[in-house]
Amino acid sequence: MSADPVTATEAQAIDWIVRQRAPDFDDWDGFADWLAEAPGHAEIYDALASLDVDLAALPPTGWTLSCFPVKIERASAGWIRAVALIDGAPVSHTD
């Protein structure tokens, strides 16, 4: 069974994020070509890369990771909303 197009694109975006961490990464032309293949590539890459960037803002200790599953009707699995709860930080609610 093959992955749906969004899942496949997410996997490719994660691959680019991981590869770009390597000090000797030099395939910027390949990355630019992948971004240009489809309009959704850049959007998915940016969303996943922003998660990676946000992790660097967390303190080394003093926080708890909570994962809230998103239920999908008639599905056996779904994604999660990952939230870092920082000790002593005020709780804000967004709708």
C-alpha positions, 0 to 999 in steps of 0.5 A, a space after each residue: 500500500 503506497 502512502 498518500 501524497 501528503 504523507 509522502 511529501 511530509 516524509 520528503 520534507 523531513 528528509 530535507 530537514 535532516 539532510 540540511 543539518 549535516 555540515 557537508 550538505 551541499 545539495 541546495 540545487 536539489 532542494 530548490 528543484 524539490 520545492 519547485 516541483 509542487 506548490 505544496 512542497 514549500 508549505 509543508 517544508 516550512 511547517 515542519 521546519 518551524 517545528 524544528 526551530 521552535 524546539 531550540 527555544 525550549 530551555 534545557 530543563 523545566 518543561 514537559 512534552 504533552 501530545 494531544 491526539 486529533 481524532 479523525 472519524 472512521 480512521 485508525 490513526 491521526 496526527 498529534 498536537 505536540 505542546 511543551 508545558 514550561 514549568 511556571 509559565 502562565 497558561 494561555 488559551 487560544 481558540 
